[in-house]
Each structure stands twice: as structure tokens, then as C-alpha cells.
Amino acid sequence: MINRYPGSCGKCRKWVEAGAGQAITTGGRWSSYHHECAPVRTAPLRGNHRGWHDLPVVGFDIEGTDQEPLDSRIVSAALVHADGTTSNWLVNPGVPIPSDSTAVHGITDEMVRNAGRPPREALAELGTAISKVIADGTPLVVFCAHYDVTVLHTELARHGLPPVEWDRAVIVDPSILHAEVEPRWYDSRQLGDLCRYYEVDLANAHDAESDARAAVDMAVSIAARHEQIARMHPDALHQAQIGWYAQQKRDLQAFFDRQGRDETVSLEWPLETKRRR
């Protein structure tokens, strides 16, 4: 992250003005670095152990109209199947797409008017496809699953469609796994930045298919580097993530409270039922 305070570069020892370099923590201690001097963090080496990462998984991602999952409408979605094939949906949400959302995923009102499918029709297909993955017992890999799961659940209800039985799902969320294996990670936790760390190719950030594929590759990469994660049965891993996520968010809430920020963090995963403040 950008250094908020000046200091001597941790490598060349020359002065780094505030905002002109990076602040990096090593061994629990923060140091300033020039951008060209900053050490490159590398993930642990891959092991030879076996685990769930050797089995078929399905990647899932959506792009929406709002950061608040209970308010967001789906504009695109993708499933990356275990055999490498994909299913994609472009959806006309029936409401204007905010410009800040378009700036993220690149999907415009004109695009969904011209090529987007009616929401009820597309969401019915998507819900059925997700339900089949769950019925087959295949783990569903979703980066920041609390958002995608909650948005889809809310959208299905909004259009009077059958709900997905999320209590039967086995979900692997690489954002939670990363926070568990890297508890002192203070850098960006965005998908693209974590992909670089785990040596995963992200072809087109915020494209649903690319994000879903990258989420799968990241989950596999983490398990390949951390035997304690890989050895867990997928059902047990899902249950463990519920607790890990809650604790990670408690820590985040404590940080917000110390800063006096009027923000409330949800501890629910993968399905949120209350609107965030």
C-alpha cells in the first residue's frame, strides 16, 4: 500500500516522501520503500500432497449493479465447469446500471438492452445450473462468496423463482482461505492482486468468466501450497470457513471501531440476510 508517512527506504536507506513509495510490513514492523526497492512477496512453494484440489470444482462469479448485495441486480454471471467449459449470462436487470458499476465491469445500459436477456428467464437458468452443481456434490468456488450468493438469492426471490438450497452447498472461498493462511497480510486483497501472489492468470478482471476461472485457480493454488487446507474434506472446509469468516470480520469490525468509523460488518457467510450500514 502507498506509504502515508515519510521514512528511510528499507532497502537503499534513502528518504521516501509520504505518498511516494510503499509501506510494507515484515515481521510485524512497517517500513517505507521506493517502488523500485520494494521486496516482492512470494507465496510458499507448492507441495506434492493430495487433497480436494485434485477433484472437480466449479467456478462461479457475477457482476452486479450495486456493492450492497441486498440491493444489487445481476448484469452478468458465469459458471466455469470442471471440464473447462463455461456457461455465461448477460442480463438486462430492468433498472439503469450506475456509472460507477459500469466503470468496474464495463457493462453498459446499451449493452444489456441490445444483448441482455430478460432477468426472470436468465436467472431461472442460472439458479437451476447452480442447484445442479450443489445436487451433484461438486464444490462451488466463489471469490468473496458472501456477495455473489446473497445477490443471487435476493434476485431469485425478487423474481418469484425457486431458491437455491444454500444450506446443502459446499463452497470454497479463496478470499477466506487467503486470510486464514496469511493472517498478517496488510496489502490489497483484491482478486487481481492476490492472483499475482498465487501465480494465477487473470485474463480480464471483472469479467464474470475470467473472475470465476481465476477464483478456481487461486483456490487450487492455495490448497497446493498449504497442506492443512488441502487435506480437509470439502464439507468440513465449508463449515470451517463459516467460523474463519466470522472471526476475520470481527477483527475488521474492531479495526473500524478503533478508528471511530460508523460501519457495521456482517459476520454471515455465505448468505447475508441483513443490509450493511
C-alpha positions in Angstrom: 0.0 0.0 0.0 1.0 3.6 -0.5 3.1 4.9 2.4 1.2 7.5 4.4 4.3 8.7 6.3 7.9 9.6 5.2 10.8 7.5 6.2 14.1 5.9 5.2 13.8 3.2 2.4 14.1 -0.2 3.9 16.5 -1.2 1.1 18.6 1.7 -0.2 18.1 3.8 3.1 17.4 6.9 1.0 14.5 9.1 2.1 11.0 8.3 0.9 8.5 11.1 0.9 4.9 10.4 2.1 2.9 9.1 -0.8 5.9 8.5 -3.0 6.5 4.8 -2.2 5.1 1.8 -0.5 4.6 0.8 3.1 5.2 -2.9 3.7 5.2 -4.9 6.9 7.7 -7.6 7.6 7.8 -9.4 10.9 5.1 -7.2 12.2 7.1 -4.0 11.5 6.2 -1.4 8.9 8.9 0.1 6.6 8.8 2.5 3.7 10.3 1.6 0.3 10.7 3.2 -3.0 8.6 1.4 -5.6 11.7 0.0 -7.3 13.1 -1.1 -4.0 10.1 -2.8 -2.6 10.6 -6.5 -1.9 8.4 -8.9 -3.9 6.3 -11.2 -1.7 6.3 -14.7 -2.9 3.8 -17.4 -2.0 5.0 -20.7 -0.3 6.1 -23.4 -2.8 3.6 -25.9 -4.0 3.7 -29.3 -2.3 3.2 -32.8 -3.6 0.3 -33.6 -1.2 -3.1 -34.7 -2.4 -6.4 -33.2 -1.5 -9.7 -31.8 -2.6 -7.9 -29.5 -5.1 -7.2 -32.6 -7.2 -11.0 -33.2 -7.6 -13.5 -31.4 -9.9 -14.8 -28.0 -8.8 -16.9 -25.4 -10.4 -16.2 -21.6 -10.5 -19.0 -19.0 -10.1 -19.0 -15.3 -10.4 -21.5 -12.5 -11.0 -21.2 -8.8 -11.8 -23.9 -6.5 -10.5 -25.3 -3.0 -10.2 -24.5 -2.3 -6.5 -21.9 -3.1 -3.9 -24.7 -3.8 -1.4 -25.7 -7.4 -2.2 -29.3 -7.0 -1.0 -29.8 -4.1 -3.4 -27.7 -5.3 -6.4 -29.2 -6.7 -9.7 -27.2 -9.2 -11.7 -26.0 -7.9 -15.1 -23.7 -10.9 -15.9 -22.8 -14.3 -14.5 -20.6 -17.2 -15.4 -20.0 -20.8 -14.4 -16.7 -22.4 -15.2 -17.3 -26.1 -15.2 -14.9 -28.8 -14.1 -14.2 -29.8 -17.7 -13.2 -26.3 -18.6 -16.4 -25.4 -20.5 -18.3 -22.3 -19.4 -21.9 -21.0 -19.2 -22.4 -17.3 -19.4 -25.4 -15.0 -18.9 -25.7 -11.3 -19.9 -28.8 -10.0 -18.1 -30.9 -6.8 -18.6 -31.5 -6.0 -15.0 -34.5 -3.8 -15.7 -33.0 -0.8 -13.9 -30.3 1.6 -15.0 -26.8 0.4 -14.4 -25.0 3.1 -12.2 -22.0 4.6 -13.9 -19.6 3.6 -11.1 -20.6 0.0 -11.6 -20.1 0.3 -15.3 -16.7 1.7 -14.6 -15.8 -1.5 -12.8 -17.2 -4.2 -15.1 -17.6 -2.3 -18.4 -21.3 -3.4 -18.9 -23.5 -0.5 -20.1 -27.2 0.0 -20.3 -26.9 -0.1 -24.1 -25.2 -3.5 -24.0 -27.9 -5.1 -21.9 -30.7 -3.5 -23.9 -29.2 -4.9 -27.1 -27.9 -8.3 -26.0 -29.1 -8.9 -22.4 -31.7 -11.5 -21.6 -34.9 -10.8 -19.6 -33.9 -11.2 -15.9 -36.5 -13.8 -14.9 -35.6 -16.1 -17.8 -31.8 -15.8 -17.3 -32.0 -16.1 -13.5 -34.2 -19.2 -13.7 -31.5 -20.8 -15.8 -28.7 -19.7 -13.5 -30.5 -20.8 -10.4 -31.1 -24.2 -12.0 -27.5 -24.6 -13.0 -26.2 -23.7 -9.5 -28.7 -26.1 -7.9 -27.4 -28.9 -10.2 -23.8 -28.3 -9.1 -25.0 -28.5 -5.5 -27.1 -31.6 -6.0 -24.1 -33.3 -7.7 -22.0 -32.5 -4.6 -19.4 -30.6 -6.5 -17.7 -27.8 -4.6 -18.5 -24.3 -5.8 -15.6 -21.9 -5.8 -16.6 -18.3 -5.4 -14.3 -15.4 -4.5 -16.0 -13.2 -1.8 -18.9 -15.7 -1.9 -21.0 -13.6 0.6 -21.6 -11.1 -2.2 -22.4 -13.5 -5.1 -24.5 -15.9 -3.0 -26.5 -13.1 -1.4 -27.1 -11.3 -4.7 -28.3 -14.4 -6.5 -30.5 -15.4 -3.5 -32.1 -12.0 -3.4 -32.6 -11.8 -7.2 -34.3 -15.2 -7.3 -36.7 -14.1 -4.6 -37.3 -10.7 -6.3 -38.5 -12.5 -9.4 -40.5 -15.2 -7.7 -38.1 -18.0 -8.6 -37.3 -21.1 -6.6 -34.4 -20.5 -4.1 -31.1 -22.3 -4.3 -30.6 -24.6 -1.3 -27.5 -22.9 0.0 -27.5 -25.0 3.2 -26.7 -28.0 1.0 -23.9 -26.3 -0.9 -20.2 -26.9 -0.5 -18.5 -23.5 -1.2 -14.8 -22.8 -1.3 -14.0 -19.1 -1.0 -10.3 -18.3 -1.8 -10.6 -14.9 -0.2 -11.3 -16.6 3.2 -8.6 -19.2 2.6 -6.0 -16.5 1.9 -6.9 -14.6 5.1 -6.6 -17.8 7.1 -3.2 -18.8 5.8 -1.8 -15.2 5.6 -3.2 -13.6 8.8 -0.6 -10.8 8.7 -1.4 -9.7 5.2 -1.8 -6.0 5.0 -1.7 -5.4 1.3 -4.5 -5.4 -1.2 -6.9 -8.3 -1.0 -8.4 -7.6 -4.5 -8.7 -10.6 -6.8 -6.1 -9.2 -9.3 -3.5 -8.6 -6.6 -3.9 -12.0 -5.0 -3.8 -13.6 -8.4 -0.3 -12.2 -8.9 0.8 -13.5 -5.5 -0.5 -17.0 -6.2 0.8 -17.0 -9.8 -2.7 -17.2 -11.2 -3.6 -15.8 -14.6 -6.5 -13.3 -14.6 -7.3 -12.6 -18.2 -9.8 -9.8 -17.8 -10.6 -8.5 -14.3 -14.3 -8.0 -13.5 -15.4 -10.2 -16.4 -17.5 -12.9 -14.8 -16.0 -15.8 -16.7 -12.4 -14.6 -16.1 -13.0 -14.0 -12.4 -14.7 -17.4 -12.0 -11.8 -19.2 -13.6 -9.2 -17.2 -11.6 -11.1 -18.0 -8.4 -10.8 -21.7 -9.2 -7.1 -21.5 -10.0 -6.5 -19.4 -6.8 -8.3 -21.9 -4.6 -6.3 -24.8 -6.1 -3.1 -22.8 -5.8 -3.7 -22.1 -2.1 -4.5 -25.7 -1.3 -1.4 -26.9 -3.2 0.7 -24.6 -1.1 -1.0 -25.3 2.3 -1.4 -29.0 3.1 -3.6 -28.3 6.1 -6.2 -26.7 3.8 -5.9 -29.3 1.1 -6.4 -32.3 3.5 -9.7 -31.0 4.8 -12.8 -32.7 3.4 -14.8 -30.2 1.4 -17.8 -30.4 3.8 -15.5 -29.7 6.7 -13.8 -26.9 4.9 -17.1 -25.2 4.2 -18.0 -25.4 7.9 -14.6 -24.1 8.9 -14.9 -21.1 6.6 -18.1 -20.0 8.4 -16.1 -19.6 11.6 -13.0 -18.2 9.9 -15.0 -15.6 8.1 -16.8 -14.5 11.2 -13.5 -14.1 13.1 -11.9 -12.2 10.2 -14.9 -9.8 10.1 -14.8 -9.4 13.9 -11.2 -8.3 13.6 -12.2 -5.9 10.8 -15.1 -4.5 12.9 -12.7 -3.9 15.8 -10.4 -2.0 13.4 -13.3 0.2 12.3 -14.4 0.7 15.9 -10.9 1.9 16.9 -10.9 4.4 14.0 -14.3 5.6 15.0 -15.9 4.6 11.7 -19.6 4.2 11.6 -19.6 0.9 9.7 -21.1 -2.4 10.6 -19.6 -5.6 9.3 -21.7 -8.7 8.6 -20.5 -11.9 10.1 -22.8 -14.1 8.0 -21.4 -16.3 5.3 -22.1 -17.4 2.6 -25.6 -15.9 2.7 -26.2 -12.4 4.2 -29.7 -11.7 5.5 -29.3 -8.1 6.8 -28.4 -4.9 4.9 -25.0 -3.5 5.9 -24.7 0.0 7.3 
